[in-house]
Amino acid sequence: MDELKQIAKKIKDSDAVLIGASNGLSITEGLHLFADNQAFEDLFGDIKKKYGLRCILQGMSAQWPTEEEKWGFWSRLIHHYCGKYQESPVMSDLKEIVDGKDYFIITTNGECHFELSGFSPEKVYEVEGNWLTMQCACACHDTLYPSLDPAEKMAGAEKDGRVLSAMVPRCPKCGGPMQIHMETDQNFIPETKGRQRFEAFLEQYHGEKLVVLELGIGWRNQLIKAPLMRLVEREPNAAYVTINLGEVYITDNIKEKSFGLDGYLGEILSELKKECENYNTRSSRYQEKVTSCIKKQTKKRCCIPFSRLFLKFQMLFDPYRSTFCRFGRM
Ligand SMILES: [Zn+2]
């Protein structure tokens, strides 16, 4: 597909890549927050039956009767989708695509699959928080605490959707309940550091060749998609690439510097990765030719004057100047 070749060229010629990702990427990796599908049945069948839970998202924002049940749900979720997570092909392809480029990731996904796949945590801004940190449920202070280890321990001891009371996390300041750092209520502590790093990235690449690569974000998304399109509009050298299944939306004012790909994210990223590799191979072959050409030119320029100089130097001190000259020129 010619369009993929053009996108690969844009990415490889860019100064940096800004990745925007939402639910479509998670679904490609097998995590569907909104679906009452087989994966939900397999993981939460008992909890679904007991509480009438219809999807993961509902469980994330549920008012659980007890802390033991709340952490029963969360620890099972975190253990399954974070603790046991193996880097997916879509993440491997994405890493290859941005290889050698500076990048930044802005996402509403909270499952930390970017970090768990080897992307730098310093280069990820999780707008709505993430599953691997927790906070005081009443936000008595704004420190975030790691949640993976406690969640793994709780998951190991969980029984019938409940964890042991002694394992329930408590706020170290007020002694009250803790909650996963996701924007599920008004007590959510904003991800200030991530936002600051994101703003610093935008400032650093202001006016530069920036490729915005948007993955699996629906057209109604106002949290990431709308701001990214406005960014592309005001950045003169930015390009916009949006990949989504069934819903590709690009505003008219940025159409000329945009690419919209409608299809399965996994398949498109796999093809795009190949095009990036082809582009790298073509570039390195071209670079080899240029380097070899420069070397030949340099050799000619250096050797000729040096040999002449050497000859003249020898002639000055050689008592048999004429003889030397005769042999020297052979
Ligand atoms: Zn507290």
Boltz pocket constraint, residues with backbone or C-beta under 6 A from the ligand:
constraints:
  - pocket:
      binder: B
      contacts: [[A, 136], [A, 137], [A, 138], [A, 139], [A, 140], [A, 141], [A, 171], [A, 172], [A, 173], [A, 174], [A, 175], [A, 176], [A, 177]]
      max_distance: 6.0
